[in-house]
Amino acid sequence: MSDSHTALEKDVGVASESTANGIGISPTNNTNNGTASPMTTEEHEVARAAARFGYGPLAQVKTSDAPLRPFGGEFQPGLYKSVENRKFANPAPLGLSAFALTTFVLSCINMGARNISEPNIVVALAFGYGGLVQLLAGMWEMAIGNTFGATALSSYGGFWLAVGIVLTPGGFEIVSTLEDAGGNMFVHSFGLMLMGWFIFTTILLFCTLKSTVAFFTLFFTLDLAFLLLGIGYLNPNSAGSPNPPVIKAGGFFGLLAAFLAWYNALAGIADTSNSFFIIPVAHFPWSPTGISRRKSEREMA
């Protein structure tokens, strides 16, 4: 194997003839006298594994096709930039984890877990983790030049800060003021806010269509969660409370979004330095990685 094998980074391209030297293999290996010799069985298996998975330590970027590739562990749905020369680490797993835990707790409450009827415990998470930490992660995404990551993480950090402000008991008197006005004004107002976040998440969802399946599914389930929760608040029951079945459905999709956020975070954390395995994120067939992977498989067939 080539010495460059030791410097492999967690990439998302595919092994091909033009990039095989990055992992010490090529369809035909050159000997010292310049003649070509077939790949060994071991090298052939490595090449096939690289083409199959399209990510992880056996995959290299094919710069002639797409120098910047999508990857679920980064908040760059259409771009992938090497972390080798960065001044900052990848902030996406931190932001994803902050979002996931806060969403997990609130979604469990929305689904009626352990008969918890009030979401006040979320206030601490909304301010400290889902809000502040996720906002900081968004700013670090801005520092590394990732517009999508900065917009998404900072916005959802702002969302959790807003939820914390609304749910703070007596602190801002938002709930009590709207309830005193009568006419289900609070639930309708909160429903409008949730529908606004549904629209925003839909916009972000469109930007993940060339990304990975794991990344797209995260935003898809989150989008459904916002939609259902918004509908649940805008259509309260006869008692004036948010529609319980619809809120539970929204909580279910929120729970899925939380676990998908953790999954994408793990994909961004796990690499050859700390893990024995690489997290599969699956690329869409129409994505740059999917196209070049099929091309590479044809070349090695």
ZANU-731501 format. One record per residue (C-alpha): residue number from 1; z, y, x negated; residue in three letters. Coordinates in steps of 0.2 Angstrom, whole numbers, plus 5000, padded with zeros to 4 digits. Example, Ala and Ser with C-alpha at 12.3 -4.5 7.8 and 13.67 -1.06 7.14 Angstrom:
<nodes>
+-----+------+------+------+------+
:  nr :    w :    v :    u : rest :
+-----+------+------+------+------+
:   1 : 5039 : 4978 : 4938 :  ALA :
:   2 : 5036 : 4995 : 4932 :  SER :
+-----+------+------+------+------+
</nodes>
This chain:
<nodes>
+-----+------+------+------+------+
:  nr :    w :    v :    u : rest :
+-----+------+------+------+------+
:   1 : 5000 : 5000 : 5000 :  MET :
:   2 : 4997 : 5018 : 4995 :  SER :
:   3 : 5012 : 5029 : 4989 :  ASP :
:   4 : 5009 : 5040 : 5004 :  SER :
:   5 : 5016 : 5026 : 5015 :  HIS :
:   6 : 5033 : 5032 : 5010 :  THR :
:   7 : 5030 : 5050 : 5016 :  ALA :
:   8 : 5024 : 5045 : 5033 :  LEU :
:   9 : 5030 : 5056 : 5047 :  GLU :
:  10 : 5032 : 5053 : 5066 :  LYS :
:  11 : 5014 : 5057 : 5071 :  ASP :
:  12 : 5003 : 5054 : 5087 :  VAL :
:  13 : 4986 : 5051 : 5080 :  GLY :
:  14 : 4978 : 5035 : 5077 :  VAL :
:  15 : 4973 : 5026 : 5062 :  ALA :
:  16 : 4954 : 5026 : 5059 :  SER :
:  17 : 4942 : 5025 : 5044 :  GLU :
:  18 : 4944 : 5044 : 5040 :  SER :
:  19 : 4963 : 5043 : 5041 :  THR :
:  20 : 4967 : 5026 : 5035 :  ALA :
:  21 : 4971 : 5031 : 5017 :  ASN :
:  22 : 4986 : 5040 : 5025 :  GLY :
:  23 : 4994 : 5023 : 5028 :  ILE :
:  24 : 4986 : 5014 : 5013 :  GLY :
:  25 : 4972 : 5005 : 5022 :  ILE :
:  26 : 4954 : 5006 : 5026 :  SER :
:  27 : 4941 : 4995 : 5034 :  PRO :
:  28 : 4935 : 4991 : 5017 :  THR :
:  29 : 4947 : 4993 : 5002 :  ASN :
:  30 : 4939 : 5000 : 4986 :  ASN :
:  31 : 4943 : 4990 : 4970 :  THR :
:  32 : 4944 : 4998 : 4953 :  ASN :
:  33 : 4925 : 4995 : 4949 :  ASN :
:  34 : 4920 : 5004 : 4965 :  GLY :
:  35 : 4915 : 4989 : 4975 :  THR :
:  36 : 4921 : 4987 : 4993 :  ALA :
:  37 : 4932 : 4972 : 4998 :  SER :
:  38 : 4938 : 4967 : 5016 :  PRO :
:  39 : 4955 : 4971 : 5022 :  MET :
:  40 : 4969 : 4958 : 5020 :  THR :
:  41 : 4976 : 4950 : 5035 :  THR :
:  42 : 4992 : 4961 : 5033 :  GLU :
:  43 : 4982 : 4977 : 5032 :  GLU :
:  44 : 4971 : 4972 : 5047 :  HIS :
:  45 : 4987 : 4969 : 5058 :  GLU :
:  46 : 4994 : 4986 : 5052 :  VAL :
:  47 : 4978 : 4995 : 5057 :  ALA :
:  48 : 4977 : 4986 : 5074 :  ARG :
:  49 : 4995 : 4991 : 5077 :  ALA :
:  50 : 4991 : 5009 : 5073 :  ALA :
:  51 : 4977 : 5009 : 5084 :  ALA :
:  52 : 4986 : 5001 : 5098 :  ARG :
:  53 : 5002 : 5012 : 5099 :  PHE :
:  54 : 4994 : 5029 : 5094 :  GLY :
:  55 : 5011 : 5036 : 5088 :  TYR :
:  56 : 5025 : 5033 : 5077 :  GLY :
:  57 : 5025 : 5029 : 5058 :  PRO :
:  58 : 5009 : 5018 : 5059 :  LEU :
:  59 : 4999 : 5032 : 5066 :  ALA :
:  60 : 4991 : 5047 : 5058 :  GLN :
:  61 : 4982 : 5062 : 5064 :  VAL :
:  62 : 4963 : 5061 : 5064 :  LYS :
:  63 : 4960 : 5080 : 5060 :  THR :
:  64 : 4942 : 5079 : 5062 :  SER :
:  65 : 4944 : 5076 : 5081 :  ASP :
:  66 : 4960 : 5085 : 5086 :  ALA :
:  67 : 4971 : 5092 : 5072 :  PRO :
:  68 : 4985 : 5096 : 5085 :  LEU :
:  69 : 4990 : 5082 : 5096 :  ARG :
:  70 : 5001 : 5080 : 5112 :  PRO :
:  71 : 5018 : 5071 : 5110 :  PHE :
:  72 : 5032 : 5068 : 5123 :  GLY :
:  73 : 5046 : 5071 : 5110 :  GLY :
:  74 : 5039 : 5089 : 5107 :  GLU :
:  75 : 5038 : 5102 : 5120 :  PHE :
:  76 : 5020 : 5105 : 5115 :  GLN :
:  77 : 5010 : 5096 : 5129 :  PRO :
:  78 : 4993 : 5100 : 5121 :  GLY :
:  79 : 4998 : 5103 : 5103 :  LEU :
:  80 : 5007 : 5093 : 5089 :  TYR :
:  81 : 5012 : 5102 : 5073 :  LYS :
:  82 : 5019 : 5093 : 5058 :  SER :
:  83 : 5038 : 5096 : 5056 :  VAL :
:  84 : 5036 : 5093 : 5037 :  GLU :
:  85 : 5035 : 5111 : 5032 :  ASN :
:  86 : 5045 : 5119 : 5046 :  ARG :
:  87 : 5059 : 5130 : 5043 :  LYS :
:  88 : 5067 : 5124 : 5060 :  PHE :
:  89 : 5069 : 5107 : 5066 :  ALA :
:  90 : 5062 : 5101 : 5083 :  ASN :
:  91 : 5072 : 5110 : 5096 :  PRO :
:  92 : 5064 : 5100 : 5111 :  ALA :
:  93 : 5076 : 5086 : 5111 :  PRO :
:  94 : 5091 : 5098 : 5112 :  LEU :
:  95 : 5084 : 5107 : 5126 :  GLY :
:  96 : 5078 : 5091 : 5135 :  LEU :
:  97 : 5096 : 5084 : 5133 :  SER :
:  98 : 5104 : 5100 : 5140 :  ALA :
:  99 : 5093 : 5099 : 5155 :  PHE :
: 100 : 5095 : 5081 : 5158 :  ALA :
: 101 : 5114 : 5080 : 5158 :  LEU :
: 102 : 5116 : 5095 : 5170 :  THR :
: 103 : 5102 : 5089 : 5181 :  THR :
: 104 : 5110 : 5071 : 5181 :  PHE :
: 105 : 5127 : 5078 : 5187 :  VAL :
: 106 : 5120 : 5089 : 5201 :  LEU :
: 107 : 5108 : 5076 : 5207 :  SER :
: 108 : 5122 : 5063 : 5208 :  CYS :
: 109 : 5132 : 5075 : 5219 :  ILE :
: 110 : 5116 : 5079 : 5230 :  ASN :
: 111 : 5115 : 5060 : 5233 :  MET :
: 112 : 5133 : 5059 : 5238 :  GLY :
: 113 : 5140 : 5049 : 5224 :  ALA :
: 114 : 5158 : 5045 : 5225 :  ARG :
: 115 : 5159 : 5056 : 5241 :  ASN :
: 116 : 5159 : 5072 : 5231 :  ILE :
: 117 : 5154 : 5086 : 5243 :  SER :
: 118 : 5156 : 5102 : 5232 :  GLU :
: 119 : 5145 : 5104 : 5217 :  PRO :
: 120 : 5158 : 5116 : 5208 :  ASN :
: 121 : 5159 : 5105 : 5193 :  ILE :
: 122 : 5141 : 5109 : 5189 :  VAL :
: 123 : 5146 : 5127 : 5185 :  VAL :
: 124 : 5153 : 5123 : 5168 :  ALA :
: 125 : 5138 : 5113 : 5163 :  LEU :
: 126 : 5126 : 5126 : 5171 :  ALA :
: 127 : 5134 : 5139 : 5160 :  PHE :
: 128 : 5138 : 5130 : 5144 :  GLY :
: 129 : 5125 : 5116 : 5142 :  TYR :
: 130 : 5110 : 5117 : 5154 :  GLY :
: 131 : 5111 : 5136 : 5153 :  GLY :
: 132 : 5116 : 5143 : 5136 :  LEU :
: 133 : 5111 : 5128 : 5125 :  VAL :
: 134 : 5094 : 5126 : 5134 :  GLN :
: 135 : 5091 : 5145 : 5133 :  LEU :
: 136 : 5094 : 5144 : 5114 :  LEU :
: 137 : 5082 : 5129 : 5112 :  ALA :
: 138 : 5069 : 5139 : 5121 :  GLY :
: 139 : 5071 : 5153 : 5109 :  MET :
: 140 : 5070 : 5141 : 5094 :  TRP :
: 141 : 5054 : 5135 : 5102 :  GLU :
: 142 : 5048 : 5153 : 5102 :  MET :
: 143 : 5052 : 5154 : 5083 :  ALA :
: 144 : 5041 : 5139 : 5079 :  ILE :
: 145 : 5027 : 5146 : 5089 :  GLY :
: 146 : 5027 : 5135 : 5104 :  ASN :
: 147 : 5023 : 5146 : 5119 :  THR :
: 148 : 5025 : 5131 : 5132 :  PHE :
: 149 : 5041 : 5125 : 5125 :  GLY :
: 150 : 5048 : 5143 : 5124 :  ALA :
: 151 : 5043 : 5146 : 5142 :  THR :
: 152 : 5049 : 5130 : 5150 :  ALA :
: 153 : 5066 : 5128 : 5141 :  LEU :
: 154 : 5070 : 5146 : 5142 :  SER :
: 155 : 5066 : 5147 : 5160 :  SER :
: 156 : 5076 : 5131 : 5165 :  TYR :
: 157 : 5090 : 5138 : 5155 :  GLY :
: 158 : 5089 : 5154 : 5165 :  GLY :
: 159 : 5088 : 5143 : 5181 :  PHE :
: 160 : 5105 : 5134 : 5177 :  TRP :
: 161 : 5113 : 5151 : 5173 :  LEU :
: 162 : 5107 : 5157 : 5190 :  ALA :
: 163 : 5114 : 5141 : 5198 :  VAL :
: 164 : 5131 : 5144 : 5189 :  GLY :
: 165 : 5132 : 5162 : 5195 :  ILE :
: 166 : 5128 : 5156 : 5213 :  VAL :
: 167 : 5141 : 5142 : 5213 :  LEU :
: 168 : 5155 : 5151 : 5204 :  THR :
: 169 : 5169 : 5152 : 5217 :  PRO :
: 170 : 5173 : 5169 : 5222 :  GLY :
: 171 : 5166 : 5176 : 5205 :  GLY :
: 172 : 5150 : 5185 : 5212 :  PHE :
: 173 : 5153 : 5183 : 5231 :  GLU :
: 174 : 5135 : 5178 : 5233 :  ILE :
: 175 : 5139 : 5164 : 5245 :  VAL :
: 176 : 5152 : 5172 : 5255 :  SER :
: 177 : 5142 : 5188 : 5257 :  THR :
: 178 : 5127 : 5179 : 5263 :  LEU :
: 179 : 5137 : 5167 : 5275 :  GLU :
: 180 : 5146 : 5182 : 5282 :  ASP :
: 181 : 5129 : 5189 : 5287 :  ALA :
: 182 : 5127 : 5174 : 5298 :  GLY :
: 183 : 5111 : 5165 : 5303 :  GLY :
: 184 : 5111 : 5152 : 5289 :  ASN :
: 185 : 5106 : 5166 : 5277 :  MET :
: 186 : 5113 : 5158 : 5262 :  PHE :
: 187 : 5105 : 5141 : 5264 :  VAL :
: 188 : 5088 : 5149 : 5268 :  HIS :
: 189 : 5090 : 5161 : 5253 :  SER :
: 190 : 5094 : 5147 : 5241 :  PHE :
: 191 : 5079 : 5137 : 5249 :  GLY :
: 192 : 5068 : 5151 : 5245 :  LEU :
: 193 : 5074 : 5151 : 5227 :  MET :
: 194 : 5071 : 5133 : 5225 :  LEU :
: 195 : 5053 : 5134 : 5232 :  MET :
: 196 : 5050 : 5148 : 5219 :  GLY :
: 197 : 5055 : 5135 : 5206 :  TRP :
: 198 : 5044 : 5122 : 5214 :  PHE :
: 199 : 5029 : 5134 : 5211 :  ILE :
: 200 : 5034 : 5137 : 5193 :  PHE :
: 201 : 5036 : 5119 : 5189 :  THR :
: 202 : 5019 : 5115 : 5197 :  THR :
: 203 : 5011 : 5128 : 5185 :  ILE :
: 204 : 5019 : 5119 : 5171 :  LEU :
: 205 : 5014 : 5102 : 5178 :  LEU :
: 206 : 4996 : 5107 : 5176 :  PHE :
: 207 : 4999 : 5111 : 5158 :  CYS :
: 208 : 5004 : 5093 : 5155 :  THR :
: 209 : 4989 : 5084 : 5161 :  LEU :
: 210 : 4982 : 5081 : 5144 :  LYS :
: 211 : 4999 : 5076 : 5137 :  SER :
: 212 : 5008 : 5059 : 5138 :  THR :
: 213 : 5013 : 5049 : 5153 :  VAL :
: 214 : 5031 : 5051 : 5149 :  ALA :
: 215 : 5030 : 5070 : 5148 :  PHE :
: 216 : 5019 : 5072 : 5163 :  PHE :
: 217 : 5030 : 5061 : 5174 :  THR :
: 218 : 5045 : 5071 : 5169 :  LEU :
: 219 : 5038 : 5087 : 5176 :  PHE :
: 220 : 5030 : 5077 : 5191 :  PHE :
: 221 : 5047 : 5071 : 5197 :  THR :
: 222 : 5056 : 5087 : 5194 :  LEU :
: 223 : 5042 : 5096 : 5204 :  ASP :
: 224 : 5046 : 5084 : 5219 :  LEU :
: 225 : 5064 : 5087 : 5217 :  ALA :
: 226 : 5062 : 5106 : 5218 :  PHE :
: 227 : 5051 : 5104 : 5233 :  LEU :
: 228 : 5062 : 5092 : 5243 :  LEU :
: 229 : 5078 : 5102 : 5239 :  LEU :
: 230 : 5069 : 5118 : 5245 :  GLY :
: 231 : 5063 : 5110 : 5261 :  ILE :
: 232 : 5081 : 5103 : 5263 :  GLY :
: 233 : 5089 : 5120 : 5262 :  TYR :
: 234 : 5075 : 5129 : 5272 :  LEU :
: 235 : 5077 : 5116 : 5286 :  ASN :
: 236 : 5096 : 5114 : 5289 :  PRO :
: 237 : 5103 : 5103 : 5302 :  ASN :
: 238 : 5111 : 5108 : 5318 :  SER :
: 239 : 5128 : 5112 : 5309 :  ALA :
: 240 : 5119 : 5124 : 5297 :  GLY :
: 241 : 5120 : 5113 : 5282 :  SER :
: 242 : 5106 : 5108 : 5271 :  PRO :
: 243 : 5097 : 5093 : 5278 :  ASN :
: 244 : 5106 : 5078 : 5271 :  PRO :
: 245 : 5092 : 5065 : 5270 :  PRO :
: 246 : 5080 : 5077 : 5262 :  VAL :
: 247 : 5094 : 5083 : 5250 :  ILE :
: 248 : 5097 : 5065 : 5245 :  LYS :
: 249 : 5079 : 5062 : 5242 :  ALA :
: 250 : 5078 : 5078 : 5231 :  GLY :
: 251 : 5093 : 5071 : 5222 :  GLY :
: 252 : 5085 : 5055 : 5219 :  PHE :
: 253 : 5069 : 5063 : 5211 :  PHE :
: 254 : 5081 : 5074 : 5201 :  GLY :
: 255 : 5090 : 5059 : 5195 :  LEU :
: 256 : 5073 : 5052 : 5189 :  LEU :
: 257 : 5069 : 5068 : 5181 :  ALA :
: 258 : 5085 : 5068 : 5171 :  ALA :
: 259 : 5082 : 5050 : 5164 :  PHE :
: 260 : 5064 : 5055 : 5160 :  LEU :
: 261 : 5071 : 5070 : 5151 :  ALA :
: 262 : 5083 : 5059 : 5141 :  TRP :
: 263 : 5069 : 5047 : 5137 :  TYR :
: 264 : 5057 : 5061 : 5130 :  ASN :
: 265 : 5072 : 5068 : 5120 :  ALA :
: 266 : 5075 : 5051 : 5112 :  LEU :
: 267 : 5056 : 5050 : 5108 :  ALA :
: 268 : 5058 : 5066 : 5099 :  GLY :
: 269 : 5074 : 5061 : 5090 :  ILE :
: 270 : 5070 : 5043 : 5085 :  ALA :
: 271 : 5060 : 5041 : 5069 :  ASP :
: 272 : 5059 : 5030 : 5054 :  THR :
: 273 : 5074 : 5039 : 5046 :  SER :
: 274 : 5086 : 5034 : 5060 :  ASN :
: 275 : 5079 : 5021 : 5071 :  SER :
: 276 : 5072 : 5003 : 5070 :  PHE :
: 277 : 5059 : 5007 : 5084 :  PHE :
: 278 : 5048 : 5020 : 5090 :  ILE :
: 279 : 5049 : 5026 : 5108 :  ILE :
: 280 : 5033 : 5023 : 5118 :  PRO :
: 281 : 5026 : 5038 : 5127 :  VAL :
: 282 : 5009 : 5032 : 5132 :  ALA :
: 283 : 4994 : 5044 : 5131 :  HIS :
: 284 : 4982 : 5047 : 5146 :  PHE :
: 285 : 4965 : 5040 : 5142 :  PRO :
: 286 : 4957 : 5057 : 5144 :  TRP :
: 287 : 4969 : 5065 : 5131 :  SER :
: 288 : 4963 : 5068 : 5114 :  PRO :
: 289 : 4974 : 5054 : 5107 :  THR :
: 290 : 4967 : 5042 : 5120 :  GLY :
: 291 : 4949 : 5046 : 5117 :  ILE :
: 292 : 4951 : 5044 : 5098 :  SER :
: 293 : 4961 : 5028 : 5100 :  ARG :
: 294 : 4947 : 5020 : 5109 :  ARG :
: 295 : 4935 : 5026 : 5096 :  LYS :
: 296 : 4946 : 5019 : 5082 :  SER :
: 297 : 4948 : 5002 : 5092 :  GLU :
: 298 : 4929 : 5001 : 5093 :  ARG :
: 299 : 4927 : 5005 : 5074 :  GLU :
: 300 : 4939 : 4991 : 5070 :  MET :
: 301 : 4932 : 4978 : 5082 :  ALA :
+-----+------+------+------+------+
</nodes>
